[in-house]
Amino acid sequence: MIPSRNGVLKIFSRYFTVESSLQPKVSRIQQLRERLEQDKKHEILTDSFGRHHTYLRISLTEKCNLRCLYCMPAEGVKLTKNDKILTTDEIMRLARLFVKNGVTKIRLTGGEPTVRKDIVDIVAQLKSIKDLESVGMTTNGLTLTRQLPALQRAGLDALNISLDSLRKDRFEKFTRRQGFNRVLASIDISVQLKYNPVKINCVMMRGFNDDELIDFVKLTKDRPIDVRFIEYMPFSGNNWDEAKMLSFEEMKSIIKKEFSDFQQLETPPNSTSKAYCVPGFVGQVGFITSMSQHFCYSCNRLRITADGNIKVCLFEGRSEISLRDAMRNGASDDDLESIIGGAVWKKKKQHAGMSNLKSMENRPMILIGG
């Protein structure tokens, strides 16, 4: 006997609903779309060794109000003309494009980023980008006491302050400028405004400031301060000398003589810094070991210079490609993605090594962005 129309509907409804019968198909289609979109993101910012790049450092300016020994040649540098520096609109276009393709973290550098007059507006605009998780800044701290409240209101998430000596006279020798007390005040206000941690970047050089290692570690005792010791690196014009390079193992050995329980912590994936602490101290100590123990295998960083070049490796000078020129010549977003993807794909497995970097063609650090 053939069931009536109502009977068929009852049988069908016993096992299915219109919603449940369609939902799996819709869900699978949606999942496929999301998968394809995710694959596209990974394709453009993934190099030939499978490293996916989620961290973008954008230099806002080549100008700086200090003249640090390791960053700028004593005779200074020839700065790019203002009309060749990326405009705010160009910065935002690139930022949105990189985030669309998988970048989740942006750090603003220089030069000194706070000398750019629209720094607060740039931070606010970056924070409006969907899927961008963090906006940070690396600064020398000279003007931070008056700027940080506005930057925090704009949404600045993370802060690194450069300080290479805790002695006023030595600070002035390092930076060829005054301003030591202003930098200390900037660290204080950063802690007061609840940045946690406040990261202090310290380039350690044998015969210059290596006798201050313990003093820097003690900064982490009572406050949420992470001191990060950076091995001295070669860049054009900084007269790099391997004899001045204090290695990670040497620094760790010196610290352990004072703090025998100095211990290693778990290091987050893709971190450039090996994390340590003195048990009971509030803050931490990190070591950026670019020279003695490179971390190229886990590198997830790309750079945009102030004049608009994409730089896929800190130590590669000849591989730069101008995104500024492409934009100003009418490149579409698809065109830019092709240029970026091509540059990233050609990124080398690792840098050339300490013995070779000194002779390689590159920019002074101030023209790269810290």
Residue pairs with C-beta under 8 A, 6 or more apart in sequence:
3 11
40 101
41 100
41 101
41 102
42 52
42 102
43 341
44 101
44 102
44 337
44 340
44 341
44 344
45 52
45 53
45 54
45 98
45 101
45 102
45 103
45 302
45 340
45 341
45 344
46 52
46 53
46 344
46 345
47 53
47 312
47 344
47 345
47 346
47 347
48 345
48 346
48 347
49 347
49 349
51 297
51 298
51 299
51 300
51 347
52 102
52 300
53 102
53 103
53 299
53 300
53 301
53 302
53 344
54 102
54 103
54 104
54 105
54 270
54 300
55 103
55 104
55 105
55 106
55 107
55 270
55 300
55 301
55 302
56 95
56 98
56 103
56 105
56 106
56 107
56 301
56 302
56 303
56 304
57 106
57 107
57 108
57 109
57 301
57 302
57 303
57 304
57 369
57 370
58 91
58 94
58 95
58 106
58 107
58 108
58 109
58 303
58 304
58 369
59 109
59 110
59 111
59 113
59 303
59 304
59 305
59 306
59 368
59 369
60 91
60 108
60 109
60 110
60 111
60 113
60 116
60 119
60 122
60 306
61 85
61 110
61 111
61 112
61 113
61 115
61 116
61 306
62 77
62 79
62 80
62 85
62 110
62 111
62 306
62 307
62 366
62 367
63 79
63 110
63 111
63 112
63 115
64 71
64 72
64 110
64 111
64 112
64 115
64 140
64 366
65 112
65 115
65 140
65 142
65 143
65 177
65 179
66 112
66 140
66 142
66 175
66 176
66 177
66 179
67 74
67 76
67 175
67 176
67 177
68 162
68 164
68 174
68 175
68 176
69 173
69 174
69 175
69 176
69 208
69 238
70 203
70 205
70 232
70 233
70 235
70 238
70 240
70 365
71 235
71 238
71 364
71 365
71 366
71 370
72 237
72 238
72 364
72 365
72 366
73 236
73 237
73 238
73 364
74 176
75 237
77 237
77 364
77 366
77 367
80 306
80 307
80 367
84 307
84 308
84 324
85 306
85 307
85 308
86 94
86 304
86 306
86 307
86 308
86 324
88 118
88 121
88 122
88 125
90 308
90 324
90 327
91 122
91 304
92 122
92 125
92 126
93 327
94 304
94 323
94 327
94 336
95 103
95 106
95 126
95 129
95 132
96 129
97 333
97 336
97 337
97 340
98 106
98 302
98 340
99 106
99 129
99 130
99 131
99 132
100 131
101 337
101 340
103 132
103 302
104 131
104 132
104 133
104 134
105 132
105 133
105 134
105 136
106 126
106 132
106 134
106 135
106 136
107 135
107 136
107 137
107 138
107 158
107 160
108 119
108 122
108 123
108 135
108 136
108 137
108 138
109 137
109 138
109 369
109 370
110 116
110 138
110 139
110 306
110 366
110 369
110 370
111 306
111 366
111 369
112 139
112 140
112 142
113 119
113 137
113 138
113 139
114 137
114 139
114 142
114 143
114 144
114 147
115 143
116 122
119 147
119 151
120 147
120 150
120 151
120 154
121 154
123 135
123 137
123 151
123 154
123 155
123 156
124 154
124 155
126 132
126 135
126 155
127 135
127 154
127 155
134 157
134 158
135 155
135 156
135 157
135 158
136 156
136 157
136 158
136 159
136 160
137 151
137 156
137 158
137 159
137 160
138 160
138 161
138 162
138 201
138 370
139 159
139 160
139 161
139 162
139 186
140 161
140 162
140 175
140 179
140 183
141 161
141 162
141 163
141 182
141 183
141 186
141 187
142 179
142 182
142 183
142 186
143 182
144 161
144 186
144 189
144 190
145 182
145 185
145 186
145 189
148 156
148 159
148 186
148 189
148 190
148 193
149 193
152 193
158 195
158 199
159 190
159 195
159 198
159 199
160 199
160 200
160 201
160 228
161 183
161 186
161 187
161 190
161 198
161 199
161 200
161 201
162 200
162 201
162 202
162 370
163 171
163 183
163 187
163 200
163 201
163 202
164 171
164 174
164 175
164 202
164 203
164 205
164 209
165 171
165 174
165 209
165 212
166 212
166 215
166 216
166 219
167 212
168 180
168 181
170 208
170 209
171 179
171 180
171 183
172 178
172 180
174 208
174 209
187 198
187 200
187 225
190 198
191 198
191 223
191 224
191 225
195 224
196 224
197 224
197 225
197 226
197 283
197 284
198 223
198 224
198 225
198 226
199 225
199 226
199 227
199 228
199 286
200 216
200 219
200 225
200 226
200 227
200 228
201 228
201 230
201 370
202 209
202 216
202 227
202 228
202 229
202 230
203 230
203 232
204 210
204 213
204 229
204 230
204 231
204 232
204 246
204 251
205 232
205 244
205 245
205 246
206 243
206 244
206 245
206 246
207 244
208 244
210 246
210 251
210 254
213 229
213 251
213 254
213 255
214 254
214 255
214 258
216 227
216 229
216 285
217 227
217 255
217 258
217 259
217 278
217 285
219 225
219 227
219 283
220 226
220 227
220 277
220 278
220 281
220 282
220 283
220 284
220 285
221 278
221 281
221 282
221 283
222 281
222 282
223 282
223 283
224 282
224 283
225 282
225 283
226 283
226 284
226 285
226 286
227 283
227 284
227 285
227 286
228 273
228 285
228 286
228 287
228 288
229 248
229 251
229 285
229 286
229 287
229 288
230 288
230 290
231 245
231 246
231 247
231 248
231 287
231 288
231 289
231 290
231 291
231 292
232 240
232 244
232 245
232 246
232 291
233 240
233 290
233 291
233 315
233 357
233 365
234 240
234 354
234 357
234 358
235 362
235 363
235 364
235 365
235 368
236 317
236 361
236 362
236 363
236 364
237 364
238 364
238 365
240 358
242 354
242 355
242 358
245 291
245 292
245 354
247 289
247 291
247 292
248 274
248 287
248 289
248 292
248 293
249 292
251 287
252 262
252 276
252 287
255 262
255 276
255 285
256 262
259 278
261 278
261 279
262 276
262 277
262 278
262 285
263 276
263 277
263 278
263 279
264 274
264 275
264 276
265 275
265 276
265 277
265 284
266 275
267 273
267 274
267 275
268 275
269 298
270 298
270 299
270 300
271 295
272 288
272 290
272 295
272 301
273 286
273 287
273 288
274 286
274 287
274 288
274 289
275 284
275 285
275 286
276 284
276 285
276 286
276 287
277 283
277 284
277 285
278 285
289 295
290 314
290 351
291 354
292 354
294 350
294 351
296 349
296 350
296 351
297 349
297 350
299 313
301 314
302 310
302 311
302 312
302 344
303 310
303 311
303 312
303 314
303 368
303 369
304 310
304 311
304 323
304 369
305 311
305 320
305 363
305 367
305 368
305 369
306 367
306 369
307 322
307 324
308 322
308 323
308 324
308 325
308 327
309 320
309 321
309 322
309 323
309 324
310 320
310 321
310 323
310 339
310 340
310 343
311 319
311 320
311 368
312 319
312 343
312 344
312 346
312 347
313 319
313 347
313 348
313 351
314 351
314 368
315 351
315 352
315 357
315 360
315 362
316 348
316 351
316 362
317 360
317 361
317 362
317 363
318 361
319 343
319 346
319 347
321 339
321 342
321 343
323 336
323 339
323 340
326 335
326 336
326 339
327 336
331 339
351 357
352 360
362 368
